[in-house]
Amino acid sequence: MRRCHGRGYLWLALPLLAASCGGHAVMLQQPAPDAGTIAALLDLPAPSSFLRQGSLDDGPLFKTGDAYDGAMPAHMVSPDMGLAKFYPMYTHGDSLVKTAYCGYRFDLTGYSDPVQLAYSFSVPPASSGLVYLGVGNFVKDAWDWHAAPLNSVVTLADDTPYRSAPSNEMLVEIVCLGTEHIDLVNIRIGNVPPVAIFTANTLLGLPGDSFTFDATGSSDVDGLIAKYQWDPEGDGTYLPLFLNPNGTPTKTLTYSQPGTFHPTVRVTDDSGACATFSRTLTITLCNKYEGVLDNAWGAGEQCSLALVNNCPAVAYMVGSALHYIYALAPDALNWGDAVEIDASCGGMPSLAAVAGRPAIAYQSGGLDLAYVRANNASGSSWPVPKIAVYKYDAYIGYFPALVDVGGLPGIAYSDSEMGWGGTTWYVRGDDAGGTSWQAEKHVSPGGVETVSPSLAVVSGVPMLTYVAANGITPYQIDCSLAADSLGDAWHPAVIAVQSGEPDARQRSLVIAGGKPAVGYFDDADNALKFARASQVSGQTWTAPVAITTSPGTSGAHCFAVINGLPCCAYGTSGGELCYVIAKTSTGSSWNPPITVDAAAHPYSVSLIEIYRLPAIAYFDGVARELCFVIYE
């Protein structure tokens, strides 16, 4: 709809014809003022006399407007001997005490939309003042006056008498009695339709999941949103409004069947104009996406999957080159082009979102600890990587684990000071981009060989687990909790698991039922196991629970929490890629595993949650390529 309008704050509307979309205008019941009194007060000539005035230089009462113009200018108001004057204006002398008024002329040539006249005040009239609106009636060559108190609507059944012939002009006079100073900042013809929009807590889920939609961001520049209606499937069938005829801006819906739906909100403004907004929602029962992300030989032999701005992304190795690839949307149906970040490095990448951008910690080509953060939110562009920590007398940067700690990068890693393992360290950046770093912190006890640190933030504080050997007990899993939210100091380590021969990999530390937990493979009995702390601080731990024992794992495994339940993706000794999920949030009991890929022979596996569904990136050891699957 084309319209004439300007800037506005508080709206007063005059629809001259009823609006569309089921809306209706309200006829005022209060009596109109005496036309003769108003005309005498203003000394207004007949409407036809204004059509004969030659130009604005003659001092006309009316400011020229056009129904097709994008805006009308604001008008200054200044008091002069008790009269608030609008410019340009018709001169009446100085007899109008505490009266402000202004006239407008609109060209309606070719304008066939329903006519609605609206205006707003940046400073509303005083409570004692009265607002009147006069429309020039060219049939009677007189003014039709209507009381127009703020926030009311005045309706004329037919606008034909108010269009001049043949010039097709409409004359409008606004009069405010009882006030010396008001600011009229907007006047326009034509209702501006509302803008509909809503957000969703998720757009991908399983049958029975609840989805919450919020349309409070919908708006109407020249009025109010009067009604909200919801169509769950986007098929044009809106839910009935029983208890609340105006509907609600928020809605929670449950979808029981798989499929693709287009939930829609329809908003109606206080003049009856409508707008709709839809989103696409997917309910899945099985694979949402399964395919190859990079078929280059050896792509993904080391890989790290993370959620970056609600979209999955993978950092991975192709030979000695570090690469990155990202999904274009949360459903992971389409992916961007792979980006090479470092052509020659030691690898072992760990991907995480740091301050809203993808970032990677890895071992550099010089066997130092390297860090790089993308130039943008998607990761389509990357700067030159930086060295977070340089090696001294031992190689460093093994098994790095990266997390966001208060918008800064925090990295746990091992060195190769000892034969089987080394020492576990933690270092924090001074800024998100890693331009400078704090001194590294020695986390593991002295004289203890460690390997495969896993890092997570537990109740706002960094926590580390790692496999350790102290020369007496061959293997155990230790846990260290930072003394502050950034990891600048650490408490002494405690033993989390001291039985069997635990082999824990990166991302073995998760938060299960509000407490830290660690998953691992026990080389002593070929069992996948899970242990959980008794406190949030991880000071004591419960006995491990066996998840599955047959067949044994190939060593590749990754733990996560999906839809509130601990789970694990792992490779078996028979070459299968499997997935298993707990029955309880604490991981006290587990479901039987399912096979994701019967012949993948995965060397590297990475698992995350996407919209309460498990997503797995893995290296297919047969085809030797990087693969990805979202699987129930």
KAVENNOR-V668573 format. One line per field, one symbol per residue. ss: DSSP state (h for helix, s for strand, l for the rest). Layout:
# KAVENNOR-V668573
ss = ???
This chain:
# KAVENNOR-V668573
ss = lllslllllsssssslllllllllllllllllllhhhhhhhhllllhhhhhllllhhhlllsssssllllllllllssssllssssllllllllllllsssssssssllllllllssssssssllllllssssssssllllsssssslllllsllllllhhhllllllssssssssslllllssssssslllllslllsslllssllllsssssllllslllllsssssssllllllllllllllllllsssssllllsssllssssssllllsssssllssslllllssssssllllssssssssssllssssssssllssssssslllllllslllssssllssssssssssllssssssssllllsssssslllllllslllssssllllllllssssssssllssssssslllllllslsssssslllllllslllssllllllssssssssssllsssssssssllllllssssssslllllllslllssssllllsslllllssssllssssssssllllssssssslllllllslllssssllllssssssssssllssssssssllllsssssslllllllslllsssslllllllssssssllssssssssllllsssssssl
